[in-house]
């Protein structure tokens, strides 16, 4: 589901919360890659939103992406 821009989305914190909510909805529905995308958007919009960071880390681990990210960092690759 695409999140449209309306008056509730006037600041980046509100928009981040809406993306976080969509991520939770997608994760519960089993759409893990969509959830990952929503959590990443929420994290970019509001880097201080700790729950988005926790959801993102947990989902990366669930998808087995943490080890790949760590390997790229060790090799000096780009993310």
Backbone bond lengths (Angstrom), bond angles and torsions (degrees), N, CA, C in turn:
res aa  C-N    CA-C-N  psi(-1)  N-CA   C-N-CA  omega(-1)  CA-C   N-CA-C  phi
1 X - - - 1.437 - - 1.529 108.30 -
2 X 1.306 115.12 132.17 1.456 119.44 179.46 1.521 109.55 -86.15
3 X 1.297 115.36 137.74 1.458 120.38 178.42 1.516 107.68 -91.53
4 X 1.309 115.61 114.71 1.456 120.33 178.90 1.515 110.83 -80.34
5 X 1.286 115.18 159.17 1.462 119.62 179.02 1.524 108.35 -92.74
6 X 1.301 115.60 122.87 1.456 121.36 177.87 1.524 108.35 -138.23
7 X 1.314 116.61 -171.14 1.463 119.41 -176.08 1.517 112.90 -64.52
8 X 1.332 117.98 -24.08 1.463 120.44 177.53 1.522 112.09 -71.59
9 X 1.331 116.65 -15.96 1.460 121.79 -176.44 1.530 112.33 -103.76
10 X 1.317 117.83 27.43 1.459 120.34 -174.53 1.521 112.99 -70.25
11 X 1.310 118.93 -21.57 1.463 120.50 177.54 1.524 108.62 -123.35
12 X 1.320 115.34 156.03 1.462 119.99 -174.53 1.526 112.63 -67.23
13 X 1.332 118.27 -26.36 1.457 119.90 178.47 1.527 111.27 -66.82
14 X 1.336 116.78 -42.90 1.466 120.43 178.65 1.520 110.95 -64.96
15 X 1.311 116.15 -41.83 1.459 120.30 178.95 1.527 110.58 -65.39
16 X 1.328 117.05 -37.88 1.467 120.89 177.20 1.525 110.53 -62.29
17 X 1.322 117.31 -41.35 1.464 120.69 179.11 1.526 111.30 -64.44
18 X 1.322 117.31 -36.98 1.469 119.96 178.11 1.521 110.36 -66.64
19 X 1.343 117.73 -40.90 1.465 120.60 177.34 1.528 110.48 -66.57
20 X 1.312 117.41 -37.51 1.462 120.84 176.16 1.531 110.08 -60.70
21 X 1.314 116.74 -44.87 1.459 121.16 178.01 1.520 112.21 -61.12
22 X 1.321 116.69 -41.16 1.466 120.56 177.22 1.525 110.50 -65.07
23 X 1.327 116.48 -37.14 1.459 120.06 177.84 1.518 111.48 -63.55
24 X 1.317 116.66 -43.88 1.466 121.07 178.52 1.529 109.99 -62.68
25 X 1.327 116.63 -44.00 1.465 121.07 178.19 1.529 110.72 -59.83
26 X 1.339 117.03 -47.51 1.464 120.98 -179.38 1.523 111.94 -64.99
27 X 1.327 116.79 -39.09 1.462 119.71 179.68 1.528 110.36 -63.93
28 X 1.313 116.89 -43.65 1.473 120.58 179.20 1.526 111.61 -65.54
29 X 1.337 116.59 -29.95 1.466 120.97 179.50 1.524 111.88 -82.27
30 X 1.338 116.48 -4.84 1.456 120.08 179.06 1.512 114.65 89.49
31 X 1.321 117.20 6.31 1.462 121.84 178.79 1.532 108.32 -91.87
32 X 1.325 115.41 74.96 1.465 120.45 -169.20 1.519 113.35 -67.72
33 X 1.323 118.43 -37.76 1.461 119.20 -179.64 1.530 111.32 -70.33
34 X 1.328 116.92 -35.67 1.461 120.26 174.49 1.530 110.18 -65.03
35 X 1.323 116.48 -41.16 1.463 120.91 178.14 1.521 110.27 -62.29
36 X 1.329 116.44 -42.86 1.462 120.72 178.56 1.522 110.35 -58.37
37 X 1.322 116.64 -44.00 1.459 121.20 178.74 1.526 110.97 -60.72
38 X 1.321 117.19 -45.82 1.468 120.68 -179.24 1.528 111.46 -64.19
39 X 1.337 117.12 -41.43 1.464 120.22 178.27 1.527 111.21 -63.93
40 X 1.332 117.01 -38.64 1.468 119.73 178.84 1.521 110.95 -65.87
41 X 1.332 117.07 -41.49 1.467 120.53 178.03 1.523 110.04 -63.23
42 X 1.324 117.20 -44.69 1.468 120.80 178.60 1.521 110.73 -59.93
43 X 1.329 116.85 -40.02 1.463 121.16 -179.50 1.526 111.49 -67.40
44 X 1.318 117.02 -37.08 1.467 120.15 178.36 1.526 110.41 -69.77
45 X 1.328 116.76 -41.99 1.460 120.48 -178.86 1.521 112.84 -66.78
46 X 1.336 116.58 -35.80 1.465 120.50 179.79 1.529 109.15 -142.48
47 X 1.336 117.40 87.14 1.468 121.10 -177.67 1.529 113.95 -62.51
48 X 1.326 118.07 -14.63 1.469 121.11 179.10 1.525 112.54 -89.28
49 X 1.321 117.55 -0.46 1.461 122.30 -179.53 1.523 108.54 -80.07
50 X 1.337 115.22 92.74 1.467 121.34 -172.25 1.522 113.03 -62.23
51 X 1.322 117.34 -35.20 1.463 119.07 -178.28 1.530 110.45 -65.12
52 X 1.318 117.94 -33.91 1.470 120.71 176.73 1.521 110.09 -65.91
53 X 1.325 117.10 -40.25 1.462 120.73 178.40 1.521 111.04 -65.32
54 X 1.332 117.09 -39.95 1.470 120.27 178.96 1.527 111.05 -67.47
55 X 1.334 117.07 -43.38 1.462 121.05 178.25 1.524 110.32 -63.20
56 X 1.320 116.44 -40.98 1.460 121.81 179.69 1.520 110.94 -63.40
57 X 1.315 117.49 -45.77 1.468 121.39 179.69 1.527 111.19 -64.31
58 X 1.328 117.06 -42.66 1.466 120.51 -179.40 1.525 111.22 -65.95
59 X 1.322 116.74 -40.31 1.460 119.73 -179.19 1.522 111.22 -71.93
60 X 1.320 117.15 -37.40 1.472 119.63 175.20 1.522 110.47 -59.27
61 X 1.321 116.44 -41.99 1.462 120.45 179.13 1.527 110.15 -66.40
62 X 1.325 116.54 -42.49 1.465 121.00 179.71 1.532 110.92 -60.93
63 X 1.331 116.37 -36.89 1.462 121.26 -179.55 1.524 112.71 -86.10
64 X 1.334 116.87 -4.54 1.460 120.70 179.87 1.512 113.48 75.89
65 X 1.320 117.11 25.45 1.462 120.80 -177.55 1.518 113.38 -89.60
66 X 1.333 118.81 -20.15 1.463 120.74 -177.87 1.509 111.90 -59.59
67 X 1.316 117.60 -44.65 1.460 119.68 -177.57 1.522 110.84 -65.20
68 X 1.317 118.11 -35.34 1.460 121.34 179.10 1.524 110.86 -69.35
69 X 1.317 116.88 -38.91 1.461 120.94 178.52 1.522 110.10 -66.53
70 X 1.331 117.01 -44.15 1.462 120.71 178.30 1.519 110.84 -61.87
71 X 1.327 117.37 -39.69 1.457 121.59 179.23 1.523 110.59 -63.92
72 X 1.320 117.43 -42.28 1.460 120.79 177.75 1.524 111.18 -62.71
73 X 1.330 117.04 -41.38 1.464 120.71 179.09 1.519 110.76 -62.70
74 X 1.338 116.59 -42.08 1.461 120.50 -179.92 1.520 111.55 -64.92
75 X 1.338 116.53 -35.39 1.459 120.78 -178.80 1.522 112.02 -84.39
76 X 1.324 117.01 -5.04 1.459 120.71 179.67 1.509 112.71 77.76
77 X 1.327 116.94 20.08 1.462 121.67 -179.78 1.506 111.57 -79.03
78 X 1.293 114.69 168.53 1.459 121.24 178.41 1.517 109.60 -87.80
79 X 1.320 115.34 150.63 1.470 120.56 175.68 1.493 109.26 -100.52
